[in-house]
Amino acid sequence: MTGHDDDTAHRHRTSSTMHDTADQLERTEALMHAAAERSPDPDTKARQHALADRITAQAKAIDRRADDLDDD
């Protein structure tokens, strides 16, 4: 295996791990939105939805960075 092949394989493994992490974050986000909907307190509900939205933004950013690794 050449150095280029090693680098490509490493990028692929890293990208795959990043995509898996993003997927896990998106599952967490969905659970948080569901929990927020069950909250009787409007302030808590709003905070949980806002936090879930921030998690979604991070998951999307991780996915974009992983895609960039795939494109190289």
C-alpha positions in Angstrom: 0.0 0.0 0.0 1.4 3.4 -0.9 1.4 6.5 1.3 -1.4 7.9 -0.9 -3.5 4.8 -0.3 -2.8 4.9 3.4 -3.9 8.6 3.5 -7.1 7.8 1.5 -8.0 4.9 3.8 -7.4 7.1 6.9 -9.6 9.9 5.4 -12.3 7.3 4.6 -12.3 5.9 8.2 -12.3 9.4 9.7 -15.1 10.4 7.4 -17.1 7.3 8.3 -16.7 7.9 12.0 -17.7 11.6 11.5 -20.9 10.6 9.6 -21.7 8.0 12.4 -21.3 10.7 15.0 -23.5 13.1 13.1 -26.2 10.4 12.8 -26.0 9.7 16.6 -26.4 13.5 17.3 -29.4 13.7 15.0 -31.1 10.8 16.9 -30.3 12.6 20.1 -31.8 15.8 18.6 -35.1 13.9 17.8 -35.3 12.5 21.3 -34.8 16.0 22.7 -37.5 17.5 20.6 -39.9 14.8 21.7 -39.0 15.4 25.3 -39.5 19.1 24.9 -43.0 18.5 23.6 -43.8 16.5 26.7 -42.7 19.3 29.0 -45.5 21.1 30.7 -43.3 24.2 31.3 -43.2 26.5 28.2 -39.7 27.9 29.2 -38.3 24.4 29.5 -39.9 23.4 26.3 -38.4 26.3 24.5 -34.9 25.7 26.0 -35.0 22.0 25.0 -36.1 22.8 21.5 -33.3 25.4 21.2 -30.7 23.0 22.4 -31.9 20.3 20.1 -31.6 22.8 17.2 -28.0 23.6 18.2 -27.3 19.9 18.2 -28.8 19.6 14.7 -26.6 22.4 13.5 -23.5 20.7 14.9 -24.5 17.4 13.3 -24.9 19.1 9.9 -21.5 20.8 10.3 -19.8 17.5 11.1 -21.5 15.9 8.0 -20.2 18.7 5.8 -16.7 18.3 7.1 -16.9 14.6 6.5 -18.1 15.2 3.0 -15.1 17.5 2.4 -12.8 14.6 3.4 -14.6 12.3 1.0 -14.2 14.9 -1.8 -10.4 15.1 -1.4 
